[in-house]
Every structure is written in structure tokens, then in C-alpha cells.
Amino acid sequence: MSARFGIGYDIHALVKGRPLLLGGVRIPSPTGLAGHSDADVLLHAMVDAVLGAMGQPDIGELFPDTDPRHAGADSRRFVELTRKLMARGRWRLTNLDATIIAERPKLGAHKERIRASVAALWGVPEELVSVKAKTNERFDALGSGRAMACLAVAGVERGRST
Ligand code: MG
């Protein structure tokens, strides 16, 4: 059984007056991510990675931000819907790896909690999930703290259930 891989990327503006949610975890921060949904940049990148690995359309096509049903949407719902597609195609995750790029807030102290939440949301053991964080060395919008981005890679294989 050969593994398949998908890549995901997302970026959202960091603004005052919005909560900061990463992997479904609320992170204390004076700024949060702006977006049509709850703007959970980590879950969005992961969903796109998993969709890509399965050969599905991207998150924007499946859950369009023009759809009023997704306004303020809890991104954990996107994971749930993606898991339904996985079950339908008999796909299971072999691993999820992500790097969050943000100058602030510092995420080091929250990474393990985020990892545990992400593993639970995808229904996989924590050892299949990696959540890393790095700064953008003060370069551009990410480096000046005006935005947060995330890269994710997912591996899936068909067959045996988790
Ligand atoms: Mg997004």
C-alpha cells in the first residue's frame, strides 16, 4: 500500500479584537487572526494538506468563504467534514506535520497543547502529529507581526482503519 502526501498553506492577518485559535486551542494574545471563519490558520493548512493527499479540491472550494454558513465557522467543523471524506474514501492518516510562522505571540509554551488538540480532532495518536513554530526573522508581514502563516504536510494511505 503506497502512501500519498499533500501540502497545505494558509495565512491570516493578525488584528486586535479577534481571538487567536490554533489547532482549536485558544492562545492568550493581544491580537488574533482575522477571517471569514474563526481563521484557525493551522487547521486550515492541515485540512488543505489532507484534502490534497486524497486528491480532493481545496478548502476554499469545499468550504467557500462566500458561503454564509461558514461565517464565523468553527474550523474544527472543516476537520470533521474532511474526516468524513477520508472515511468515505477509506483513507487514514499516516502523519501530519506543520510549521506555524509567527513573530508573536511566542508559541513554544503552547505547542504541546496544540499538538494534543490537533491529534484529538483528527482522531489519531499524538505521535503521528508534529506542530512546530518559528519566526520569520522579522522579514515582511509575518516578521512584523501583522500576519501568521502555516505550512502543513499530510500523509495518507488507503485500507486498514486506524
Ligand atoms: Mg484560512
Backbone and ligand atoms as CSV (ligand in chain L), in Angstrom:
chain,resi,resn,atom,element,x,y,z
A,1,MET,N,N,0.851,-1.201,0.000
A,1,MET,CA,C,0.000,0.000,0.000
A,1,MET,C,C,0.883,1.245,0.000
A,2,SER,N,N,0.780,2.055,-1.050
A,2,SER,CA,C,1.676,3.209,-1.104
A,2,SER,C,C,1.047,4.435,-0.441
A,3,ALA,N,N,1.896,5.203,0.218
A,3,ALA,CA,C,1.425,6.408,0.900
A,3,ALA,C,C,1.279,7.536,-0.102
A,4,ARG,N,N,0.414,8.454,0.213
A,4,ARG,CA,C,0.256,9.656,-0.605
A,4,ARG,C,C,0.416,10.863,0.302
A,5,PHE,N,N,0.896,11.952,-0.288
A,5,PHE,CA,C,1.176,13.137,0.516
A,5,PHE,C,C,0.468,14.351,-0.042
A,6,GLY,N,N,0.149,15.278,0.847
A,6,GLY,CA,C,-0.465,16.535,0.429
A,6,GLY,C,C,0.175,17.684,1.169
A,7,ILE,N,N,0.145,18.852,0.538
A,7,ILE,CA,C,0.712,20.051,1.150
A,7,ILE,C,C,-0.393,21.084,1.356
A,8,GLY,N,N,-0.271,21.839,2.424
A,8,GLY,CA,C,-1.232,22.906,2.685
A,8,GLY,C,C,-0.522,24.153,3.148
A,9,TYR,N,N,-1.076,25.289,2.800
A,9,TYR,CA,C,-0.517,26.577,3.227
A,9,TYR,C,C,-1.668,27.509,3.532
A,10,ASP,N,N,-1.501,28.335,4.558
A,10,ASP,CA,C,-2.519,29.347,4.831
A,10,ASP,C,C,-1.876,30.533,5.524
A,11,ILE,N,N,-2.508,31.676,5.390
A,11,ILE,CA,C,-2.035,32.890,6.053
A,11,ILE,C,C,-3.252,33.742,6.419
A,12,HIS,N,N,-3.225,34.338,7.593
A,12,HIS,CA,C,-4.287,35.259,8.017
A,12,HIS,C,C,-3.658,36.471,8.687
A,13,ALA,N,N,-4.336,37.608,8.590
A,13,ALA,CA,C,-3.868,38.825,9.247
A,13,ALA,C,C,-4.083,38.710,10.753
A,14,LEU,N,N,-3.147,39.264,11.503
A,14,LEU,CA,C,-3.270,39.348,12.968
A,14,LEU,C,C,-3.789,40.728,13.314
A,15,VAL,N,N,-4.942,40.770,13.962
A,15,VAL,CA,C,-5.552,42.068,14.281
A,15,VAL,C,C,-6.048,42.092,15.728
A,16,LYS,N,N,-6.216,43.294,16.221
A,16,LYS,CA,C,-6.762,43.452,17.576
A,16,LYS,C,C,-8.247,43.077,17.573
A,17,GLY,N,N,-8.725,42.578,18.692
A,17,GLY,CA,C,-10.155,42.319,18.839
A,17,GLY,C,C,-10.632,40.995,18.274
A,18,ARG,N,N,-9.678,40.108,17.946
A,18,ARG,CA,C,-10.065,38.776,17.478
A,18,ARG,C,C,-9.369,37.745,18.365
A,19,PRO,N,N,-10.049,36.620,18.629
A,19,PRO,CA,C,-9.378,35.567,19.403
A,19,PRO,C,C,-8.315,34.876,18.555
A,20,LEU,N,N,-7.288,34.376,19.198
A,20,LEU,CA,C,-6.269,33.605,18.472
A,20,LEU,C,C,-6.508,32.125,18.736
A,21,LEU,N,N,-6.926,31.414,17.686
A,21,LEU,CA,C,-7.182,29.980,17.780
A,21,LEU,C,C,-6.195,29.241,16.897
A,22,LEU,N,N,-5.497,28.293,17.489
A,22,LEU,CA,C,-4.555,27.477,16.715
A,22,LEU,C,C,-4.790,26.010,17.046
A,23,GLY,N,N,-5.166,25.250,16.061
A,23,GLY,CA,C,-5.459,23.837,16.293
A,23,GLY,C,C,-6.617,23.655,17.256
A,24,GLY,N,N,-7.532,24.624,17.256
A,24,GLY,CA,C,-8.690,24.544,18.143
A,24,GLY,C,C,-8.397,25.007,19.563
A,25,VAL,N,N,-7.162,25.477,19.815
A,25,VAL,CA,C,-6.772,25.925,21.153
A,25,VAL,C,C,-6.745,27.447,21.193
A,26,ARG,N,N,-7.362,28.036,22.214
A,26,ARG,CA,C,-7.355,29.481,22.384
A,26,ARG,C,C,-6.020,29.885,23.025
A,27,ILE,N,N,-5.264,30.743,22.325
A,27,ILE,CA,C,-3.946,31.163,22.807
A,27,ILE,C,C,-4.055,32.600,23.323
A,28,PRO,N,N,-3.588,32.862,24.531
A,28,PRO,CA,C,-3.641,34.229,25.039
A,28,PRO,C,C,-2.779,35.149,24.183
A,29,SER,N,N,-3.382,36.207,23.655
A,29,SER,CA,C,-2.647,37.102,22.766
A,29,SER,C,C,-3.436,38.398,22.601
A,30,PRO,N,N,-2.742,39.538,22.517
A,30,PRO,CA,C,-3.456,40.803,22.314
A,30,PRO,C,C,-4.056,40.911,20.921
A,31,THR,N,N,-3.579,40.088,19.998
A,31,THR,CA,C,-4.128,40.088,18.643
A,31,THR,C,C,-4.562,38.672,18.275
A,32,GLY,N,N,-5.523,38.600,17.329
A,32,GLY,CA,C,-5.996,37.297,16.870
A,32,GLY,C,C,-6.089,37.297,15.358
A,33,LEU,N,N,-6.484,36.157,14.808
A,33,LEU,CA,C,-6.483,36.028,13.347
A,33,LEU,C,C,-7.810,36.470,12.749
A,34,ALA,N,N,-7.716,37.314,11.716
A,34,ALA,CA,C,-8.897,37.824,11.023
A,34,ALA,C,C,-9.278,36.874,9.901
A,35,GLY,N,N,-10.586,36.719,9.691
A,35,GLY,CA,C,-11.030,35.858,8.595
A,35,GLY,C,C,-12.529,35.673,8.632
A,36,HIS,N,N,-13.032,35.049,7.570
A,36,HIS,CA,C,-14.469,34.795,7.455
A,36,HIS,C,C,-14.894,33.768,8.511
A,37,SER,N,N,-14.074,32.720,8.646
A,37,SER,CA,C,-14.322,31.701,9.670
A,37,SER,C,C,-13.602,32.152,10.935
A,38,ASP,N,N,-13.319,31.227,11.847
A,38,ASP,CA,C,-12.550,31.597,13.044
A,38,ASP,C,C,-11.061,31.770,12.729
A,39,ALA,N,N,-10.693,31.549,11.449
A,39,ALA,CA,C,-9.337,31.835,10.945
A,39,ALA,C,C,-8.238,31.013,11.619
A,40,ASP,N,N,-8.569,29.786,12.006
A,40,ASP,CA,C,-7.564,28.899,12.606
A,40,ASP,C,C,-6.593,28.446,11.511
A,41,VAL,N,N,-5.513,29.202,11.385
A,41,VAL,CA,C,-4.581,29.038,10.263
A,41,VAL,C,C,-3.959,27.633,10.236
A,42,LEU,N,N,-3.752,27.056,11.412
A,42,LEU,CA,C,-3.156,25.724,11.494
A,42,LEU,C,C,-4.128,24.664,10.973
A,43,LEU,N,N,-5.371,24.719,11.431
A,43,LEU,CA,C,-6.349,23.727,10.950
A,43,LEU,C,C,-6.610,23.901,9.456
A,44,HIS,N,N,-6.621,25.150,8.976
A,44,HIS,CA,C,-6.858,25.378,7.545
A,44,HIS,C,C,-5.735,24.758,6.708
A,45,ALA,N,N,-4.485,24.964,7.128
A,45,ALA,CA,C,-3.357,24.395,6.373
A,45,ALA,C,C,-3.403,22.867,6.424
A,46,MET,N,N,-3.753,22.330,7.589
A,46,MET,CA,C,-3.813,20.867,7.723
A,46,MET,C,C,-4.943,20.282,6.879
A,47,VAL,N,N,-6.095,20.929,6.895
A,47,VAL,CA,C,-7.229,20.446,6.091
A,47,VAL,C,C,-6.826,20.421,4.614
A,48,ASP,N,N,-6.169,21.494,4.160
A,48,ASP,CA,C,-5.750,21.531,2.756
A,48,ASP,C,C,-4.726,20.434,2.446
A,49,ALA,N,N,-3.836,20.164,3.390
A,49,ALA,CA,C,-2.841,19.107,3.185
A,49,ALA,C,C,-3.524,17.744,3.055
A,50,VAL,N,N,-4.490,17.494,3.925
A,50,VAL,CA,C,-5.184,16.197,3.891
A,50,VAL,C,C,-6.030,16.085,2.622
A,51,LEU,N,N,-6.715,17.182,2.280
A,51,LEU,CA,C,-7.519,17.170,1.042
A,51,LEU,C,C,-6.608,16.913,-0.155
A,52,GLY,N,N,-5.460,17.561,-0.172
A,52,GLY,CA,C,-4.509,17.374,-1.279
A,52,GLY,C,C,-4.028,15.935,-1.371
A,53,ALA,N,N,-3.737,15.345,-0.229
A,53,ALA,CA,C,-3.252,13.959,-0.219
A,53,ALA,C,C,-4.307,13.007,-0.794
A,54,MET,N,N,-5.579,13.347,-0.563
A,54,MET,CA,C,-6.666,12.486,-1.065
A,54,MET,C,C,-7.037,12.813,-2.510
A,55,GLY,N,N,-6.432,13.877,-3.062
A,55,GLY,CA,C,-6.786,14.280,-4.422
A,55,GLY,C,C,-8.106,15.022,-4.488
A,56,GLN,N,N,-8.492,15.646,-3.381
A,56,GLN,CA,C,-9.755,16.396,-3.320
A,56,GLN,C,C,-9.501,17.867,-3.672
A,57,PRO,N,N,-10.578,18.620,-3.977
A,57,PRO,CA,C,-10.433,20.065,-4.192
A,57,PRO,C,C,-9.965,20.743,-2.902
A,58,ASP,N,N,-9.553,22.022,-2.998
A,58,ASP,CA,C,-9.015,22.691,-1.812
A,58,ASP,C,C,-10.106,23.199,-0.873
A,59,ILE,N,N,-9.671,23.660,0.275
A,59,ILE,CA,C,-10.593,24.095,1.338
A,59,ILE,C,C,-11.494,25.237,0.859
A,60,GLY,N,N,-10.924,26.119,0.011
A,60,GLY,CA,C,-11.696,27.258,-0.482
A,60,GLY,C,C,-12.844,26.830,-1.389
A,61,GLU,N,N,-12.625,25.717,-2.091
A,61,GLU,CA,C,-13.659,25.218,-2.992
A,61,GLU,C,C,-14.713,24.419,-2.213
A,62,LEU,N,N,-14.253,23.620,-1.260
A,62,LEU,CA,C,-15.192,22.792,-0.500
A,62,LEU,C,C,-15.985,23.603,0.520
A,63,PHE,N,N,-15.319,24.601,1.126
A,63,PHE,CA,C,-15.969,25.416,2.160
A,63,PHE,C,C,-15.792,26.892,1.809
A,64,PRO,N,N,-16.467,27.374,0.758
A,64,PRO,CA,C,-16.202,28.731,0.261
A,64,PRO,C,C,-16.510,29.823,1.283
A,65,ASP,N,N,-15.626,30.857,1.307
A,65,ASP,CA,C,-15.853,31.914,2.300
A,65,ASP,C,C,-16.948,32.882,1.861
A,66,THR,N,N,-17.543,32.596,0.684
A,66,THR,CA,C,-18.703,33.375,0.247
A,66,THR,C,C,-19.995,32.738,0.786
A,67,ASP,N,N,-19.844,31.527,1.349
A,67,ASP,CA,C,-20.998,30.814,1.872
A,67,ASP,C,C,-21.306,31.309,3.281
A,68,PRO,N,N,-22.482,31.937,3.462
A,68,PRO,CA,C,-22.808,32.479,4.782
A,68,PRO,C,C,-22.822,31.414,5.882
A,69,ARG,N,N,-22.967,30.146,5.499
A,69,ARG,CA,C,-22.960,29.074,6.502
A,69,ARG,C,C,-21.608,28.966,7.206
A,70,HIS,N,N,-20.542,29.472,6.511
A,70,HIS,CA,C,-19.201,29.360,7.086
A,70,HIS,C,C,-18.744,30.639,7.775
A,71,ALA,N,N,-19.612,31.646,7.828
A,71,ALA,CA,C,-19.237,32.892,8.504
A,71,ALA,C,C,-19.022,32.607,9.984
A,72,GLY,N,N,-17.859,32.992,10.475
A,72,GLY,CA,C,-17.541,32.752,11.886
A,72,GLY,C,C,-17.402,31.276,12.213
A,73,ALA,N,N,-17.286,30.453,11.165
A,73,ALA,CA,C,-17.298,28.998,11.365
A,73,ALA,C,C,-16.170,28.528,12.267
A,74,ASP,N,N,-16.517,27.554,13.084
A,74,ASP,CA,C,-15.557,26.858,13.910
A,74,ASP,C,C,-14.769,25.950,12.961
A,75,SER,N,N,-13.469,26.164,12.850
A,75,SER,CA,C,-12.680,25.399,11.872
A,75,SER,C,C,-12.616,23.918,12.206
A,76,ARG,N,N,-12.946,23.574,13.455
A,76,ARG,CA,C,-12.972,22.150,13.799
A,76,ARG,C,C,-14.014,21.420,12.954
A,77,ARG,N,N,-15.008,22.167,12.491
A,77,ARG,CA,C,-16.035,21.602,11.603
A,77,ARG,C,C,-15.420,21.219,10.248
A,78,PHE,N,N,-14.464,22.019,9.761
A,78,PHE,CA,C,-13.801,21.681,8.493
A,78,PHE,C,C,-13.026,20.368,8.634
A,79,VAL,N,N,-12.434,20.176,9.815
A,79,VAL,CA,C,-11.716,18.919,10.063
A,79,VAL,C,C,-12.715,17.756,10.053
A,80,GLU,N,N,-13.838,17.971,10.728
A,80,GLU,CA,C,-14.876,16.935,10.800
A,80,GLU,C,C,-15.349,16.535,9.394
A,81,LEU,N,N,-15.594,17.556,8.550
A,81,LEU,CA,C,-16.073,17.271,7.192
A,81,LEU,C,C,-14.989,16.570,6.372
A,82,THR,N,N,-13.737,16.963,6.600
A,82,THR,CA,C,-12.624,16.323,5.884
A,82,THR,C,C,-12.485,14.870,6.335
A,83,ARG,N,N,-12.694,14.634,7.626
A,83,ARG,CA,C,-12.634,13.253,8.124
A,83,ARG,C,C,-13.747,12.404,7.519
A,84,LYS,N,N,-14.881,13.010,7.247
A,84,LYS,CA,C,-15.965,12.272,6.588
A,84,LYS,C,C,-15.542,11.842,5.189
A,85,LEU,N,N,-14.873,12.780,4.468
A,85,LEU,CA,C,-14.377,12.441,3.128
A,85,LEU,C,C,-13.333,11.329,3.213
A,86,MET,N,N,-12.495,11.386,4.257
A,86,MET,CA,C,-11.480,10.343,4.440
A,86,MET,C,C,-12.149,8.991,4.641
A,87,ALA,N,N,-13.152,8.962,5.499
A,87,ALA,CA,C,-13.835,7.706,5.800
A,87,ALA,C,C,-14.499,7.148,4.543
A,88,ARG,N,N,-15.084,8.076,3.772
A,88,ARG,CA,C,-15.762,7.655,2.540
A,88,ARG,C,C,-14.772,7.025,1.564
A,89,GLY,N,N,-13.549,7.579,1.524
A,89,GLY,CA,C,-12.548,7.053,0.595
A,89,GLY,C,C,-11.657,5.985,1.225
A,90,ARG,N,N,-11.964,5.603,2.475
A,90,ARG,CA,C,-11.164,4.625,3.230
A,90,ARG,C,C,-9.712,5.064,3.388
A,91,TRP,N,N,-9.509,6.383,3.525
A,91,TRP,CA,C,-8.160,6.904,3.774
A,91,TRP,C,C,-7.918,6.993,5.263
A,92,ARG,N,N,-6.676,6.747,5.670
A,92,ARG,CA,C,-6.300,7.027,7.060
A,92,ARG,C,C,-5.015,7.826,7.059
A,93,LEU,N,N,-4.853,8.637,8.084
A,93,LEU,CA,C,-3.667,9.491,8.186
A,93,LEU,C,C,-2.464,8.673,8.628
A,94,THR,N,N,-1.332,8.875,7.971
A,94,THR,CA,C,-0.094,8.266,8.457
A,94,THR,C,C,0.693,9.269,9.287
A,95,ASN,N,N,0.590,10.557,8.955
A,95,ASN,CA,C,1.153,11.611,9.807
A,95,ASN,C,C,0.710,12.982,9.326
A,96,LEU,N,N,0.831,13.932,10.246
A,96,LEU,CA,C,0.543,15.342,9.963
A,96,LEU,C,C,1.706,16.144,10.513
A,97,ASP,N,N,2.274,16.997,9.690
A,97,ASP,CA,C,3.396,17.819,10.146
A,97,ASP,C,C,3.106,19.261,9.761
A,98,ALA,N,N,3.305,20.176,10.706
A,98,ALA,CA,C,3.013,21.578,10.405
A,98,ALA,C,C,4.057,22.506,10.998
A,99,THR,N,N,4.281,23.605,10.324
A,99,THR,CA,C,5.125,24.681,10.851
A,99,THR,C,C,4.312,25.969,10.823
A,100,ILE,N,N,4.147,26.558,12.005
A,100,ILE,CA,C,3.471,27.849,12.109
A,100,ILE,C,C,4.550,28.924,12.062
A,101,ILE,N,N,4.315,29.959,11.245
A,101,ILE,CA,C,5.296,31.037,11.140
A,101,ILE,C,C,4.678,32.303,11.717
A,102,ALA,N,N,5.241,32.754,12.821
A,102,ALA,CA,C,4.692,33.924,13.512
A,102,ALA,C,C,5.771,34.579,14.361
A,103,GLU,N,N,5.809,35.890,14.317
A,103,GLU,CA,C,6.771,36.604,15.155
A,103,GLU,C,C,6.280,36.629,16.607
A,104,ARG,N,N,4.975,36.827,16.765
A,104,ARG,CA,C,4.378,36.845,18.092
A,104,ARG,C,C,2.909,36.472,17.988
A,105,PRO,N,N,2.288,35.962,19.035
A,105,PRO,CA,C,2.937,35.638,20.302
A,105,PRO,C,C,3.896,34.454,20.162
A,106,LYS,N,N,4.783,34.300,21.125
A,106,LYS,CA,C,5.674,33.147,21.134
A,106,LYS,C,C,4.833,31.901,21.416
A,107,LEU,N,N,5.026,30.866,20.612
A,107,LEU,CA,C,4.145,29.700,20.701
A,107,LEU,C,C,4.759,28.507,21.411
A,108,GLY,N,N,6.036,28.617,21.735
A,108,GLY,CA,C,6.746,27.480,22.330
A,108,GLY,C,C,6.006,26.833,23.492
A,109,ALA,N,N,5.474,27.674,24.372
A,109,ALA,CA,C,4.822,27.164,25.586
A,109,ALA,C,C,3.483,26.505,25.281
A,110,HIS,N,N,2.962,26.727,24.080
A,110,HIS,CA,C,1.619,26.211,23.749
A,110,HIS,C,C,1.648,25.031,22.783
A,111,LYS,N,N,2.827,24.743,22.244
A,111,LYS,CA,C,2.918,23.740,21.168
A,111,LYS,C,C,2.374,22.370,21.559
A,112,GLU,N,N,2.677,21.933,22.779
A,112,GLU,CA,C,2.241,20.589,23.184
A,112,GLU,C,C,0.718,20.507,23.330
A,113,ARG,N,N,0.131,21.602,23.841
A,113,ARG,CA,C,-1.326,21.636,23.999
A,113,ARG,C,C,-1.988,21.653,22.612
A,114,ILE,N,N,-1.386,22.400,21.708
A,114,ILE,CA,C,-1.913,22.465,20.342
A,114,ILE,C,C,-1.816,21.085,19.685
A,115,ARG,N,N,-0.674,20.448,19.880
A,115,ARG,CA,C,-0.453,19.117,19.283
A,115,ARG,C,C,-1.491,18.114,19.790
A,116,ALA,N,N,-1.750,18.146,21.099
A,116,ALA,CA,C,-2.724,17.222,21.684
A,116,ALA,C,C,-4.121,17.490,21.111
A,117,SER,N,N,-4.455,18.759,20.977
A,117,SER,CA,C,-5.775,19.116,20.442
A,117,SER,C,C,-5.921,18.664,19.000
A,118,VAL,N,N,-4.883,18.925,18.204
A,118,VAL,CA,C,-4.907,18.549,16.786
A,118,VAL,C,C,-5.054,17.031,16.632
A,119,ALA,N,N,-4.292,16.281,17.433
A,119,ALA,CA,C,-4.365,14.814,17.353
A,119,ALA,C,C,-5.786,14.345,17.667
A,120,ALA,N,N,-6.386,14.945,18.701
A,120,ALA,CA,C,-7.748,14.550,19.074
A,120,ALA,C,C,-8.737,14.893,17.970
A,121,LEU,N,N,-8.572,16.080,17.372
A,121,LEU,CA,C,-9.505,16.493,16.320
A,121,LEU,C,C,-9.438,15.566,15.107
A,122,TRP,N,N,-8.210,15.124,14.774
A,122,TRP,CA,C,-8.071,14.232,13.616
A,122,TRP,C,C,-8.263,12.765,14.000
A,123,GLY,N,N,-8.379,12.510,15.294
A,123,GLY,CA,C,-8.613,11.143,15.743
A,123,GLY,C,C,-7.421,10.228,15.560
A,124,VAL,N,N,-6.215,10.778,15.774
A,124,VAL,CA,C,-5.002,9.971,15.637
A,124,VAL,C,C,-4.150,10.115,16.903
A,125,PRO,N,N,-3.252,9.139,17.142
A,125,PRO,CA,C,-2.352,9.268,18.292
A,125,PRO,C,C,-1.422,10.481,18.118
A,126,GLU,N,N,-1.028,11.077,19.246
A,126,GLU,CA,C,-0.180,12.271,19.174
A,126,GLU,C,C,1.126,12.057,18.429
A,127,GLU,N,N,1.643,10.825,18.487
A,127,GLU,CA,C,2.947,10.614,17.835
A,127,GLU,C,C,2.876,10.742,16.310
A,128,LEU,N,N,1.667,10.780,15.768
A,128,LEU,CA,C,1.539,10.978,14.316
A,128,LEU,C,C,1.488,12.459,13.948
A,129,VAL,N,N,1.515,13.321,14.963
A,129,VAL,CA,C,1.342,14.763,14.727
A,129,VAL,C,C,2.561,15.543,15.195
A,130,SER,N,N,2.996,16.475,14.371
A,130,SER,CA,C,4.063,17.389,14.767
A,130,SER,C,C,3.599,18.821,14.520
A,131,VAL,N,N,3.740,19.670,15.523
A,131,VAL,CA,C,3.418,21.091,15.374
A,131,VAL,C,C,4.660,21.886,15.758
A,132,LYS,N,N,5.228,22.555,14.790
A,132,LYS,CA,C,6.443,23.333,15.014
A,132,LYS,C,C,6.119,24.821,14.855
A,133,ALA,N,N,6.957,25.653,15.443
A,133,ALA,CA,C,6.729,27.089,15.323
A,133,ALA,C,C,8.055,27.790,15.101
A,134,LYS,N,N,8.030,28.796,14.251
A,134,LYS,CA,C,9.254,29.581,14.044
A,134,LYS,C,C,8.886,31.027,13.713
A,135,THR,N,N,9.839,31.894,13.850
A,135,THR,CA,C,9.612,33.296,13.489
A,135,THR,C,C,9.991,33.469,12.019
A,136,ASN,N,N,9.719,34.651,11.510
A,136,ASN,CA,C,10.136,34.942,10.129
A,136,ASN,C,C,11.338,35.887,10.119
A,137,GLU,N,N,12.103,35.815,11.231
A,137,GLU,CA,C,13.331,36.627,11.331
A,137,GLU,C,C,13.059,38.104,11.019
A,138,ARG,N,N,11.889,38.563,11.422
A,138,ARG,CA,C,11.463,39.956,11.272
A,138,ARG,C,C,11.243,40.406,9.830
A,139,PHE,N,N,11.252,39.466,8.891
A,139,PHE,CA,C,11.018,39.845,7.488
A,139,PHE,C,C,9.521,39.971,7.187
A,140,ASP,N,N,9.185,40.910,6.418
A,140,ASP,CA,C,7.847,41.166,5.845
A,140,ASP,C,C,6.690,41.120,6.856
A,141,ALA,N,N,5.471,40.898,6.328
A,141,ALA,CA,C,4.275,40.995,7.180
A,141,ALA,C,C,4.299,39.992,8.329
A,142,LEU,N,N,4.846,38.812,8.076
A,142,LEU,CA,C,4.921,37.813,9.141
A,142,LEU,C,C,5.897,38.278,10.206
A,143,GLY,N,N,7.012,38.801,9.743
A,143,GLY,CA,C,8.072,39.209,10.661
A,143,GLY,C,C,7.736,40.449,11.460
A,144,SER,N,N,6.799,41.251,10.951
A,144,SER,CA,C,6.416,42.448,11.707
A,144,SER,C,C,5.182,42.178,12.572
A,145,GLY,N,N,4.729,40.928,12.586
A,145,GLY,CA,C,3.615,40.572,13.466
A,145,GLY,C,C,2.256,40.959,12.927
A,146,ARG,N,N,2.186,41.261,11.620
A,146,ARG,CA,C,0.889,41.630,11.042
A,146,ARG,C,C,0.123,40.426,10.509
A,147,ALA,N,N,0.778,39.293,10.436
A,147,ALA,CA,C,0.118,38.095,9.919
A,147,ALA,C,C,0.763,36.849,10.515
A,148,MET,N,N,0.031,35.767,10.385
A,148,MET,CA,C,0.528,34.468,10.819
A,148,MET,C,C,0.276,33.488,9.675
A,149,ALA,N,N,1.265,32.647,9.373
A,149,ALA,CA,C,1.115,31.684,8.278
A,149,ALA,C,C,1.373,30.281,8.794
A,150,CYS,N,N,0.973,29.308,8.012
A,150,CYS,CA,C,1.214,27.920,8.405
A,150,CYS,C,C,1.403,27.047,7.170
A,151,LEU,N,N,2.382,26.181,7.244
A,151,LEU,CA,C,2.632,25.165,6.221
A,151,LEU,C,C,2.318,23.807,6.845
A,152,ALA,N,N,1.708,22.931,6.064
A,152,ALA,CA,C,1.415,21.605,6.604
A,152,ALA,C,C,1.608,20.543,5.530
A,153,VAL,N,N,2.012,19.380,5.972
A,153,VAL,CA,C,2.119,18.219,5.092
A,153,VAL,C,C,1.348,17.082,5.749
A,154,ALA,N,N,0.603,16.354,4.936
A,154,ALA,CA,C,-0.144,15.203,5.462
A,154,ALA,C,C,0.202,13.969,4.647
A,155,GLY,N,N,0.299,12.859,5.309
A,155,GLY,CA,C,0.454,11.577,4.637
A,155,GLY,C,C,-0.802,10.747,4.882
A,156,VAL,N,N,-1.298,10.116,3.831
A,156,VAL,CA,C,-2.455,9.231,3.989
A,156,VAL,C,C,-2.177,7.913,3.281
A,157,GLU,N,N,-2.848,6.881,3.734
A,157,GLU,CA,C,-2.826,5.635,2.971
A,157,GLU,C,C,-4.199,5.010,3.035
A,158,ARG,N,N,-4.435,4.134,2.097
A,158,ARG,CA,C,-5.761,3.558,1.974
A,158,ARG,C,C,-5.785,2.182,2.611
A,159,GLY,N,N,-6.925,1.826,3.153
A,159,GLY,CA,C,-7.057,0.472,3.645
A,159,GLY,C,C,-7.318,0.419,5.117
A,160,ARG,N,N,-6.482,-0.357,5.815
A,160,ARG,CA,C,-6.657,-0.608,7.245
A,160,ARG,C,C,-7.204,0.606,7.990
A,161,SER,N,N,-8.100,0.380,8.903
A,161,SER,CA,C,-8.614,1.502,9.688
A,161,SER,C,C,-7.678,1.770,10.859
A,162,THR,N,N,-7.702,3.036,11.340
A,162,THR,CA,C,-6.774,3.443,12.417
A,162,THR,C,C,-7.068,2.713,13.712
L,1,MG,MG,MG,-7.619,30.215,6.129
